[in-house]
Amino acid sequence: MRLDRRFSDVRPRHPRGGPDGGRDIEARLNGVRQVFGAIGFVNQATDSNDNKRSAQEKFHSDLEEALKQKPRPEGFVFFTNINLTIGEKEALIQAAKSKGLLYADVFDRERIRIPLDSPDGFGIRVQYLGIPMSQEEQTSFFSRWGDDIQSLIGNGLGQIQQSLNRIHFLQEAALPLAYFGCELELDREYSCSEIGHFRAFAEVFLRNQPDAIAGMMFGSTDNRDRPKARSVSDLHDDSGICGGVSGGQWLKKWNSAAVESLAGIRRDLELELSMSSSGVGLTSIKAIHLQYSFDDLIRLKAAPNLRDIDECWILFILNQRLAEKVSAIHLYANEYKLAEIKAPGFRIDDTPFDPLVPFQYNSAELADPWVRLRPEVASAFSIRFSEQTPKRLFSTQEVGVAQVK
């Protein structure tokens, strides 16, 4: 019945026997009409008059029983392994319609055989009747169904792998957050002279805030003297990425001030320096890397777990000339890639603001103003583990078992 595309939602009623209310099968005709199906098979059928009379009596008996059911069916289909003449089948159909049914049909042995001997029915024939396919039938079957079978297997295995990946991630999300990083990919490779002065920082606000840690700030900039400069006069003149780079990372922690708004949250948080760095300049650059590392040799201080960055908010604070060159943003944590946002999925917000970055910049550098990178349709980027499963960057290796001699 499933091979006939007119029928849908085909389901057996009592396949192992029992009272069935005049039907062995229930289905929908053309997706709408309720249809009952009944079966009148005869053992060792010979198409004799006795066999035909037995099948016809079964038809009428099941029809009468089906019509007693509530809700009443709109159609009745009868299956038999007895070959009936056209006239005999038509008489049964008319008898059913005279009872008020809108649809009736009879599938005798020859009508059942035709679909079973087609590529659509080869699988049913093998599974339920134990009739093997010939070489020609196998070729015909896989020509008809091969692509669908391969797609079904591939999709099924893919869904299983997705579920395993998510279980694996959720298990590792309970581990300490050792690393949180951002890569600002540029639209092409630039020489150091084309980049010149640059500054790029990320602000992270945690929704889950362990041990009064409200978030982090971390970033990279030029001039290797910048982390130790207490005023602009402490900066040497070797500005620009060619001369040197530096970076810093700070924890955002609560102080005792009252907080009544998001603006207040930024004012009433203290920045606690946890690490700074400096290094030689770069000759060319394709991406700006920003990171916060919690991975001390011994973790004496409290740190978030990987799961604590769920639903966090992220803002990127850059000089405008650099922001105009960013083509994609990549977010990482521990061994996972959390997100990838490509242009035009973000925008430059050039509204004036106080960046609160605890580094010194002179007036010439600030002539290239601070701007913020925001999502195209929101005020801040957000990571939601309920919507996406982060991708593990590499597979774990199993320890080999040494043979005992």
Backbone torsions as a table, in degrees:
resi	resn	phi	psi	omega
1	MET	NA	-34.8	178.3
2	ARG	-66.6	-23.1	179.3
3	LEU	-72.0	-21.7	178.5
4	ASP	-86.9	112.6	-171.6
5	ARG	-67.2	-9.7	176.3
6	ARG	-71.3	-22.6	-175.0
7	PHE	-103.8	141.8	176.6
8	SER	-139.5	168.5	179.9
9	ASP	52.2	43.5	-178.6
10	VAL	-78.9	127.1	-179.7
11	ARG	-147.7	137.8	176.9
12	PRO	-72.5	152.3	-178.0
13	ARG	-93.7	-58.5	176.9
14	HIS	-134.5	77.6	-175.7
15	PRO	-64.2	-20.9	-180.0
16	ARG	-101.4	11.4	178.3
17	GLY	98.5	159.1	-179.5
18	GLY	128.9	171.8	-179.2
19	PRO	-63.2	128.4	-174.2
20	ASP	-122.0	4.4	177.6
21	GLY	62.0	35.5	175.8
22	GLY	79.2	11.2	175.9
23	ARG	-146.8	141.0	175.4
24	ASP	-96.6	-20.3	-175.4
25	ILE	-137.2	144.8	170.1
26	GLU	-121.3	143.5	-178.5
27	ALA	-157.8	173.3	174.4
28	ARG	-113.8	133.6	176.4
29	LEU	-94.9	121.7	-178.6
30	ASN	55.8	30.0	176.1
31	GLY	77.0	-0.3	-172.6
32	VAL	-126.2	-58.3	-168.7
33	ARG	-78.5	135.9	176.9
34	GLN	-76.7	125.8	-177.1
35	VAL	-126.0	135.5	171.9
36	PHE	-102.2	141.6	175.1
37	GLY	-118.4	136.0	-180.0
38	ALA	-124.9	152.3	-175.1
39	ILE	-122.0	130.7	177.7
40	GLY	-128.3	70.9	179.0
41	PHE	-87.4	148.1	179.4
42	VAL	-119.8	131.5	177.8
43	ASN	-66.9	137.8	177.8
44	GLN	50.3	53.9	-177.0
45	ALA	-62.8	137.3	178.3
46	THR	-123.2	1.4	-177.1
47	ASP	63.0	24.9	177.7
48	SER	-73.7	169.3	178.2
49	ASN	-60.7	-37.4	178.2
50	ASP	-64.2	-41.3	177.9
51	ASN	-62.6	-43.9	-179.5
52	LYS	-64.6	-42.3	-179.4
53	ARG	-65.0	-37.5	178.1
54	SER	-64.4	-41.9	179.6
55	ALA	-67.0	-41.4	-179.5
56	GLN	-66.3	-39.9	178.1
57	GLU	-64.4	-38.8	177.8
58	LYS	-64.4	-39.1	178.0
59	PHE	-57.6	-52.2	-176.2
60	HIS	-66.9	-37.5	-180.0
61	SER	-64.3	-47.2	-179.7
62	ASP	-68.2	-35.1	178.7
63	LEU	-62.8	-46.6	-179.2
64	GLU	-62.6	-39.5	-179.7
65	GLU	-69.2	-38.2	-179.8
66	ALA	-65.0	-36.5	-177.2
67	LEU	-71.2	-14.5	178.3
68	LYS	-82.0	-13.3	-173.5
69	GLN	-76.8	155.3	175.9
70	LYS	-126.7	126.2	0.2
71	PRO	-71.8	152.8	-177.7
72	ARG	-72.9	137.0	178.8
73	PRO	-69.8	155.7	175.0
74	GLU	-99.2	-8.8	179.3
75	GLY	-149.1	159.1	-178.9
76	PHE	-142.5	128.0	179.7
77	VAL	-123.1	134.4	-177.0
78	PHE	-120.5	132.5	179.1
79	PHE	-114.5	134.4	177.6
80	THR	-147.7	150.1	176.8
81	ASN	-94.3	17.1	174.3
82	ILE	-99.1	133.4	175.5
83	ASN	-78.2	122.9	179.5
84	LEU	-111.9	152.8	176.3
85	THR	-75.5	165.1	178.8
86	ILE	-59.0	-41.0	-179.1
87	GLY	-65.2	-39.9	-179.9
88	GLU	-66.5	-40.8	178.3
89	LYS	-67.0	-39.2	-179.0
90	GLU	-66.4	-35.4	179.0
91	ALA	-65.2	-40.4	177.9
92	LEU	-66.1	-41.3	-180.0
93	ILE	-62.5	-45.5	-179.7
94	GLN	-65.9	-34.3	178.4
95	ALA	-64.0	-39.3	178.8
96	ALA	-68.4	-43.7	-178.7
97	LYS	-67.1	-28.6	178.5
98	SER	-67.7	-15.9	177.6
99	LYS	-87.2	4.6	178.4
100	GLY	99.6	3.9	178.5
101	LEU	-76.2	144.4	179.4
102	LEU	-84.6	-21.4	-176.5
103	TYR	-145.1	140.4	174.5
104	ALA	-152.0	148.3	179.9
105	ASP	-156.5	156.3	179.0
106	VAL	-128.4	125.8	175.3
107	PHE	-107.1	102.8	176.9
108	ASP	-89.4	-174.0	-172.0
109	ARG	-59.5	-44.6	-177.4
110	GLU	-67.0	-36.8	-179.8
111	ARG	-72.0	-30.2	175.4
112	ILE	-73.0	-37.2	-176.3
113	ARG	-64.2	-38.3	-173.9
114	ILE	-58.6	-51.7	178.2
115	PRO	-67.9	-30.5	178.5
116	LEU	-69.0	-24.7	178.2
117	ASP	-93.4	11.4	175.7
118	SER	-103.2	162.4	178.6
119	PRO	-54.5	-31.5	179.4
120	ASP	-66.6	-28.3	-174.9
121	GLY	-101.9	-4.3	-177.9
122	PHE	-58.7	-40.8	-178.6
123	GLY	-64.4	-42.2	177.7
124	ILE	-64.0	-40.1	-178.4
125	ARG	-63.7	-42.2	178.9
126	VAL	-68.6	-44.9	-173.1
127	GLN	-68.5	-41.5	-171.0
128	TYR	-106.4	-23.6	-178.1
129	LEU	-110.4	-8.2	178.4
130	GLY	67.9	24.3	180.0
131	ILE	-94.7	112.5	-177.5
132	PRO	-69.9	156.1	177.4
133	MET	-87.6	140.0	173.1
134	SER	-73.6	170.9	178.8
135	GLN	-59.0	-42.1	180.0
136	GLU	-66.0	-39.4	179.6
137	GLU	-68.2	-37.2	176.2
138	GLN	-61.9	-44.1	178.1
139	THR	-59.9	-43.8	-179.9
140	SER	-66.3	-39.9	-178.5
141	PHE	-63.7	-49.6	-176.7
142	PHE	-73.7	-24.6	172.6
143	SER	-66.2	-35.3	-179.4
144	ARG	-81.0	-41.2	-169.9
145	TRP	-116.4	-4.7	-173.2
146	GLY	-56.2	-48.4	-178.8
147	ASP	-64.0	-39.1	-179.8
148	ASP	-67.2	-40.1	179.1
149	ILE	-64.0	-45.5	-179.6
150	GLN	-63.1	-40.9	179.0
151	SER	-65.2	-42.0	-179.9
152	LEU	-62.9	-43.6	179.4
153	ILE	-64.3	-46.1	-179.1
154	GLY	-61.7	-44.2	179.6
155	ASN	-65.9	-40.5	179.7
156	GLY	-64.0	-46.4	178.2
157	LEU	-64.5	-36.5	178.8
158	GLY	-63.5	-40.1	179.2
159	GLN	-67.4	-37.4	177.1
160	ILE	-63.7	-44.3	-179.9
161	GLN	-64.0	-39.4	177.3
162	GLN	-60.8	-41.8	179.3
163	SER	-65.7	-41.4	178.6
164	LEU	-64.9	-40.4	178.0
165	ASN	-60.8	-40.6	-179.1
166	ARG	-68.7	-42.7	177.6
167	ILE	-59.9	-43.3	178.9
168	HIS	-60.6	-46.0	-179.7
169	PHE	-63.9	-46.3	-178.3
170	LEU	-61.9	-32.3	177.0
171	GLN	-68.4	-43.8	-177.8
172	GLU	-78.7	-13.6	178.2
173	ALA	-65.2	-17.4	178.1
174	ALA	-80.5	-7.3	-179.4
175	LEU	-77.5	157.0	178.5
176	PRO	-60.2	146.8	176.3
177	LEU	-77.9	103.8	-179.4
178	ALA	-86.4	-28.7	-172.3
179	TYR	-152.6	134.9	172.3
180	PHE	-131.9	122.7	-173.7
181	GLY	-137.8	155.5	177.5
182	CYS	-132.6	139.5	173.2
183	GLU	-119.0	119.0	175.8
184	LEU	-95.4	100.4	-177.9
185	GLU	-78.6	132.2	-179.2
186	LEU	-91.2	162.0	-174.7
187	ASP	-72.9	-12.6	173.2
188	ARG	-165.7	175.8	175.8
189	GLU	-81.3	131.2	-177.7
190	TYR	-115.3	147.1	170.9
191	SER	-76.4	160.9	-177.4
192	CYS	-63.2	-32.3	179.6
193	SER	-68.9	-29.6	177.7
194	GLU	-71.9	-32.6	179.5
195	ILE	-79.6	-48.9	-179.3
196	GLY	61.4	-136.1	178.3
197	HIS	-68.0	136.6	177.0
198	PHE	-147.2	156.5	172.9
199	ARG	-154.1	132.5	-177.6
200	ALA	-147.2	121.5	-178.1
201	PHE	-134.1	152.7	175.6
202	ALA	-117.9	135.5	172.9
203	GLU	-110.9	127.5	-179.5
204	VAL	-120.3	126.0	175.8
205	PHE	-111.3	119.1	-177.9
206	LEU	-84.9	134.6	172.1
207	ARG	-79.7	-39.0	172.2
208	ASN	-92.7	118.3	-169.7
209	GLN	-120.0	88.8	-179.9
210	PRO	-75.5	137.6	174.0
211	ASP	52.1	43.8	175.4
212	ALA	64.3	17.4	174.9
213	ILE	-86.5	110.1	-177.4
214	ALA	-88.0	-19.5	-179.0
215	GLY	167.0	-164.4	-179.0
216	MET	-140.8	156.4	166.3
217	MET	-130.4	135.9	179.3
218	PHE	-156.5	154.6	-178.1
219	GLY	-178.2	-174.6	-177.0
220	SER	-138.0	147.3	-179.3
221	THR	-153.5	176.8	177.8
222	ASP	-89.6	176.0	176.6
223	ASN	71.1	102.0	-175.7
224	ARG	-69.0	-10.5	176.6
225	ASP	-86.1	-6.8	-170.9
226	ARG	-63.7	-38.8	-178.4
227	PRO	-60.3	-30.7	-177.1
228	LYS	-100.1	-0.7	-179.5
229	ALA	-73.7	129.4	177.2
230	ARG	-95.9	-17.0	177.2
231	SER	-151.1	170.3	-178.8
232	VAL	-61.1	-32.0	-178.8
233	SER	-66.3	-17.9	178.7
234	ASP	-80.5	-8.4	-178.9
235	LEU	-84.1	132.0	174.4
236	HIS	-77.5	173.9	-173.7
237	ASP	-84.5	-3.5	-174.9
238	ASP	-82.4	65.8	-179.5
239	SER	-84.5	162.5	179.6
240	GLY	102.1	152.5	-174.7
241	ILE	-66.8	-20.9	177.5
242	CYS	-65.6	-35.6	-174.1
243	GLY	-83.0	-26.3	-178.8
244	GLY	164.3	162.9	179.6
245	VAL	-131.3	160.1	176.9
246	SER	-151.1	170.5	-179.6
247	GLY	-159.4	168.6	177.9
248	GLY	-156.5	157.5	175.5
249	GLN	-140.7	137.8	-176.1
250	TRP	-134.2	143.3	169.1
251	LEU	-86.8	140.7	172.7
252	LYS	-97.4	117.0	-176.7
253	LYS	-125.9	150.1	-179.7
254	TRP	-70.0	143.3	164.8
255	ASN	-108.4	-169.2	-173.6
256	SER	-84.0	-2.1	-177.8
257	ALA	-69.8	149.7	177.7
258	ALA	-73.8	145.7	-179.0
259	VAL	-121.5	123.8	-177.4
260	GLU	-123.4	-8.0	-178.6
261	SER	-154.5	169.7	178.1
262	LEU	-62.1	-39.6	176.4
263	ALA	-61.4	-39.7	177.9
264	GLY	-64.4	-34.9	178.7
265	ILE	-58.2	-42.5	-179.0
266	ARG	-69.2	-38.5	-178.4
267	ARG	-71.9	-35.7	-171.6
268	ASP	-96.1	17.8	174.0
269	LEU	-106.3	140.8	177.1
270	GLU	-98.9	138.9	175.4
271	LEU	-93.4	122.3	-178.9
272	GLU	-111.8	109.9	-178.1
273	LEU	-64.0	127.7	177.9
274	SER	-113.6	-21.2	179.4
275	MET	-168.3	144.4	171.2
276	SER	-135.5	162.1	-176.6
277	SER	-150.1	160.8	174.1
278	SER	-150.0	155.1	-177.4
279	GLY	-161.3	179.3	-178.6
280	VAL	-74.1	164.0	-179.8
281	GLY	-73.3	170.7	-179.8
282	LEU	-115.7	146.2	179.7
283	THR	-87.6	-30.7	177.6
284	SER	-150.1	160.5	-174.9
285	ILE	-152.5	138.4	177.6
286	LYS	-116.1	-16.7	-178.9
287	ALA	-156.1	151.3	174.3
288	ILE	-104.4	127.2	-177.1
289	HIS	-107.4	127.7	177.7
290	LEU	-121.1	139.9	-179.7
291	GLN	-153.9	152.6	170.7
292	TYR	-122.9	126.7	-178.8
293	SER	-114.5	126.9	172.0
294	PHE	-102.2	4.1	-166.9
295	ASP	-86.1	68.4	174.3
296	ASP	-74.8	160.7	178.0
297	LEU	-58.7	-44.0	174.4
298	ILE	-127.1	124.9	-176.4
299	ARG	-84.2	88.7	179.0
300	LEU	-84.4	-28.9	-178.3
301	LYS	-96.3	153.7	177.5
302	ALA	-66.1	145.4	178.7
303	ALA	-144.8	151.2	178.0
304	PRO	-67.4	161.6	167.2
305	ASN	-90.9	166.1	179.5
306	LEU	-57.2	-38.7	-177.4
307	ARG	-67.9	-18.3	-178.1
308	ASP	-70.6	-14.5	178.2
309	ILE	-88.9	2.5	173.8
310	ASP	-61.0	130.5	179.0
311	GLU	64.0	22.0	174.8
312	CYS	-71.9	163.8	176.5
313	TRP	-110.4	140.1	-177.7
314	ILE	-131.9	131.5	173.2
315	LEU	-124.0	144.7	177.2
316	PHE	-113.3	129.6	-176.0
317	ILE	-116.2	117.4	-173.8
318	LEU	-136.7	164.1	165.0
319	ASN	-75.1	149.6	-169.2
320	GLN	-62.3	-41.6	-178.0
321	ARG	-60.7	-38.0	177.9
322	LEU	-71.9	-42.5	-178.3
323	ALA	-58.0	-35.2	-179.0
324	GLU	-69.1	-13.2	-178.9
325	LYS	-98.6	-8.5	-176.4
326	VAL	-75.7	127.9	179.6
327	SER	-110.8	-18.7	180.0
328	ALA	-159.6	153.0	178.1
329	ILE	-122.5	126.8	178.6
330	HIS	-117.5	132.6	-178.3
331	LEU	-116.0	136.2	-177.2
332	TYR	-134.2	152.2	171.8
333	ALA	-152.8	132.1	-175.4
334	ASN	49.2	-123.4	-178.1
335	GLU	-96.7	16.3	-170.8
336	TYR	-120.1	145.7	166.7
337	LYS	-93.6	121.2	-173.2
338	LEU	-88.7	-37.4	-174.5
339	ALA	-163.3	158.8	173.5
340	GLU	-140.3	117.8	-178.5
341	ILE	-117.5	116.9	-179.5
342	LYS	-104.8	150.0	173.4
343	ALA	-61.8	139.2	9.8
344	PRO	-95.4	37.9	179.3
345	GLY	-78.9	1.1	176.2
346	PHE	-143.7	166.5	-175.3
347	ARG	-139.8	162.4	177.4
348	ILE	-97.0	122.4	175.2
349	ASP	-101.6	109.0	-177.1
350	ASP	-98.7	18.0	175.8
351	THR	-63.2	131.0	-179.8
352	PRO	-58.6	142.7	-179.9
353	PHE	-161.2	166.9	175.8
354	ASP	-96.5	112.6	-174.8
355	PRO	-73.3	-18.9	-180.0
356	LEU	59.0	24.8	176.3
357	VAL	-79.8	123.1	-173.9
358	PRO	-81.5	43.8	172.2
359	PHE	-120.2	156.0	-179.1
360	GLN	-92.4	136.3	175.9
361	TYR	-136.1	138.3	-179.4
362	ASN	-84.7	173.5	-174.8
363	SER	-65.2	-34.2	178.8
364	ALA	-64.9	-40.1	178.5
365	GLU	-68.9	-40.4	-178.6
366	LEU	-75.3	-5.6	171.6
367	ALA	-64.0	-25.7	169.2
368	ASP	-90.5	99.1	-164.3
369	PRO	-70.2	160.2	171.5
370	TRP	-68.7	139.9	171.5
371	VAL	-137.7	168.4	177.8
372	ARG	-121.0	141.5	170.5
373	LEU	-93.1	123.0	179.3
374	ARG	-124.5	158.0	172.5
375	PRO	-61.4	156.2	-178.1
376	GLU	-63.0	-31.9	-173.7
377	VAL	-123.5	19.9	179.6
378	ALA	-151.0	173.1	-178.4
379	SER	-89.8	-20.7	179.9
380	ALA	-149.9	152.9	174.4
381	PHE	-73.0	149.6	-179.1
382	SER	-142.1	144.5	176.8
383	ILE	-108.8	123.2	-179.2
384	ARG	-126.4	110.1	-179.3
385	PHE	-69.8	-17.9	177.6
386	SER	-73.2	-19.5	-176.9
387	GLU	-99.9	-32.4	-178.2
388	GLN	-141.9	146.0	174.2
389	THR	-95.9	120.3	177.0
390	PRO	-57.4	153.5	-177.1
391	LYS	-99.3	126.4	177.5
392	ARG	-72.3	135.4	-174.2
393	LEU	-81.0	-19.7	177.4
394	PHE	-155.6	158.4	-179.1
395	SER	-90.4	148.8	176.4
396	THR	-75.5	151.7	179.3
397	GLN	-103.4	137.1	177.9
398	GLU	-85.0	141.2	179.0
399	VAL	-73.2	131.1	178.5
400	GLY	-71.4	150.7	178.6
401	VAL	-99.8	116.3	-179.9
402	ALA	-71.2	141.5	178.7
403	GLN	-76.8	134.1	178.4
404	VAL	-90.1	124.2	-178.2
405	LYS	-97.7	NA	NA
